């Protein structure tokens, strides 16, 4: 067979280092201070959730009958609730629920919605029509109502909460995925892959899905915040995690009667929710900018 | 017409697309054969159905809107009757394709090395696919270290070389090059053409070159087929056809090639009119509305392929008479 055409004097340059799309994305993300701050907050939260037993000064259900609804003090940094439980400890344990619900519910939505969208977009025609009309029907039902129905059918509890929150987010992912697939499907490299002898499954998994991930990741990040808020809403309504296990939304709900006398009881869980969501949104916005090819430099 | 069995033999191929605006007749009764080891230039205007024919040969016509009839024999087997797994093994393994636009024909999120490896994994038992991919890169003149790069880090010419490397990685029997140089500038065109020519002889593959550049055809092809509105109008050996084009359309194409010796300011020759709307083809010879020599019979029925000299086929009632300069009788 033929020999080398080009000379081989120059070996290795700045291009030949491992530089994937993700590496570039991270480099661009690092320039965005807001997104980095958000990322740090999320990481801290994750660590808090993982090491809750070690960080929390008290157990989440440990009661101190001498300290009922006491404002913040040196002993109880964020005060105590109506059963004499330490609010800080409960917030720390509550971060577990919130993060789990946020990420797992979104994963459910991403997997199911992504799959529905990919199939609808790739095969088109009747399958597309059928799947997307089902999604439209679901979109027509108010999400809160749907979530309430699902969690009351499945019964309260952490896992069912995740499923309920996840299901309500499916159509958004399906539509986004379908749109991305449609734009990628007709590019020449897909035809090239087919001409190479790749099967439909291989084309979808190796060529189409990875090329559609960018908008989905952004949507997922922002949706985690939504899911946490949603879970908090459901817990506020009593459909989420059951007491005595703490959940931020549930804590807010429990604090409502004491809004006038002990405002801190609702302020701190509210703050926790707010900080988490702002941080997640910052990361999501940052990712969206970093993944935007028009900003490539 | 050949003693040996042709590698690719397309018989009476029709491709139609059913769209909202009507039936698009993309390919209409095409007959084409390609001998083993030879290269065939497939020339025609945009929309003549060249790419559609190539995709039909690969069985890549999407089948709710598209519809194919006829026979496509490859090494004596009808590809239309193959099962889906057979077709997959056949695409890439037996027939490989180089695409027109190197900017969009590579997967942007896979390294070029991985893309060559994909092809090798799909069609050969080579154990060290990465090694093979690097070999192919070297073969097309790209330093193997660049294999770790993503397509956007390569220039257009290099990407087209990668496309060639992918296509040839499993040493296919037939290489279809779909306007491989259209998206490249002239100097790179020459490099890519040289490369295809060189590799074609070293890998011993046949070539179907789709183009509208008669210069490129002259450079690498043995035979030429001229396509117009979904059917062939003239096929011949390279020298025969360039020496004496018989079909008025072929003549028109040659006249339209810009020459260095025309006076500045002189207008380029054009073929009047446009290619017919494939949803509504004219009666008779489809070139008749634009043909300067068309007579009554041309508008009524087409002539069908006739051999005017050995190996030189023309579909025209009144082929240009090269010896006397007059039009033939067509009786």
Interface residues (C-beta under 8 A of the other chain):
Chain A: X1 X2 X4 X5 X6 X8 X10 X11 X12 X15 X16 X18 X19 X20 X21 X125 X187 X188 X189 X191 X192 X193 X194 X195 X196 X197 X198 X199 X206 X207 X210 X211
Chain B: X58 X60 X64 X87 X88 X89 X90 X91 X92 X93 X96 X97 X99 X100 X101 X104 X105 X106 X107 X108 X109 X110 X118 X119 X122 X123 X138 X139 X140 X141 X142 X143 X145 X146 X148 X149 X150 X153 X163 X166 X195 X198 X199 X202 X203
